[in-house]
């Protein structure tokens, strides 16, 4: 692009070197024409008032001149606005700098809503490459990150454009304009998806400072300065999302906090931040940012759009198969192999939470009864219950000396068969050790059918009796603190109630922490292995448990025996499973899953009658195994957050005034042999009273040899009348279109300003202004 106004010519001829006549060979070329440039914008960390704005030239070696080329006539105003004018060379980079003077300045912190002081010397920059006489340059922590990356590489017009495009892409911003042109608004006022993304990310920076993240300390101003400098220093390249040190993790944590906090996220649907969440968690090739394309004219944009949709169809067909479904794609084949290898076997991690918890409860019950600390012969655990018995026929003891047997039932799940509920259980009969700490058990799987036409439920024994041992170390109160289990456990079941594995061999060791103030409150840490086997004893799959933890939260018991939130009137007297974390590797003959699962952040609803883990996370990789060689075809992370659960009353029906919001994000890399790598991120938000989400975002990049070939973002929204609008943007070339589901067509736009074609929504045919066409689907 060129300047819209005429350049102010400055023909300065320098004397020829070496004396003598001025021949053409000796003449110094005339300097590039110059023109007046006006740069306006907002300084925001949050909105920064009282900052001094200066413009700086960039030297030929790519360094920034310390001397100000121009200084704004006034400091940034109460809204952070400024205007600075200087004479510059078209298409050359310049640096706009906002500095807090010795007298100080203030900013309105997005996370707290308060006005705070910033220390003298606090500074942020933006690198601009003027293409017109009047430009917008909003100076933010993210423009400072781009400036730092460009400076590290040596500032040129190209490095500046790449750095700005990389940070813009990291934030998920799709606008064809420069990063610094995106309007700065609050999360309550932002309207477009790009405004919303920038608003939330700026709030996340403030949340980092509020949390004293990334090692930042001191007062609020010092922490704000530290966070901005840390993020800038963490940029590793003009073309990579990857941030060094703890910066990416700290910003990602702060972003998730903002998205889970209704007062911080404001009117922004968390789904639109899915690309940013994925970028902050990127690894390897997925961190490579696309390069901004050269400015296209209409003809170039038409050709680029045809290529774009041809590549999309090719990638989708290669990986997922053709539209006619007659030829499976390479990823389909990998999925099929993985599914075949895993079919019929359920990962037996449930044993850790059910059988172990129940057995530990039984140990405590038996010890308390035998020592006289309790007269109770029954104890309830979240996944089951135990009885102290006189004999294996179920006779209850009348005295401690009569207690000889411990019987425990672990609840595995409930299925409905012909509308009749069927419980699946593991029942253990445990023989306490006469001496020492090693006890023996027998165990059998059962199905208990509750037929309404029968007076008693029907108990069906499943599989053979299995045997094993339990070794426990107990504290002075008789509670188990260290344990080891070995031997076999009976069948596990699928969600349909069918037998999954005939039996499993387990070898688990671990510890149990007991709260001194509330002995019923416990947490378990364990590691070991569980091997699933068929009836012939052949191994179906092996679960290596690298680490597993199960934590409880304190609960009180109300007058009806229900677990409720503790209060001053009803103190905690028990514990209930609340948080869990597993780091596992599950391997079968031809496939493997390795990853982590975590359920954390257990929160009570407003009525204090129900608690749920408000954060669920599954992260890992899937691989197929052939001839001993593992080939990954999927790796990713799924996160689900329940926001506002503490404001919902679980005992009342969900409604527009009684709800919580589920925010889900997925970031993944998928591939197959000899096929392109796809980096995909997806986000959606659903309020619990809604039948369908009102917003979703999908970002998609394909790579050839580690270089992004394309970068596409799709935003889908549904208005108050339920009509959906899908907006697609290719961020490197500036091609976009917005399609309403009730419209017959949609315009294809270049940089949001020039129409280059029309999409027929029904046929999927895209017809261009030059008469050519391409199939979009």
Secondary structure, DSSP 8 states (H G I E B T S, - for coil): ---SS--B--------TTSS---TTT-------EEEEEEEEEEETTBEESEEEEEEEE-TTS-EEEEEEEE-SS---TT-EEEEEEEEETT-EEEEEEEE-TT-EEEE-TTT--EEEE-TT-EEEEEEE-SSSEEE--EEHHHHHHHHHHHHH---HHHHHHHHHHHHHHTT---SS-GGGS----TTT--SHHHHHHHHHHHHHHHHHHTTGGG--SSHHHHHHHHHHHHHHHB--TTB--B-TTHHHHHHHHHHHHHT-HHHHTT--GGGGHHHHHHHT--GGGGB---------HHHHHHHHHHHHHHHHHHHHHHH--TTSSS--HHHHHHHHHHHHHTT---TTHHHHTHHHHHHHHHHHHHHHHHTS----EEEETTEEEEEESSTT----SSGGG--EEEEEEEEEEEEETTEEEEEEEEEEEE--SSSSEEEEEEEEEEEE--TTSSS-EEEEEEEEEEEEEEEEE-TTS-EEEEEEEEEE--EE-TTS-EEESEEEEEEEEEEEE-SS-TT-EEEEEEEEEEEE-TT--EEEEEEEEEEEEEEEEEEE-TTS-EE---SSS---EEEEEEEEEEEEEEETTEEEEEEEEEEEEEE-TTSS-EEEEEEEEEEEEEEEETTEEEEEEEEEEEEEEESGGGS-TTS--BTTB--EEEEEEEEEE--TTS-EEEEEEEEEEETT-SS-SEEEEEEEEEETTEEEEEEEEEEEE-TT--EEEEEEETTTTEEEEEETT-SEEEEEETTTEEEEEEETTT-EEEETTS-EEE--
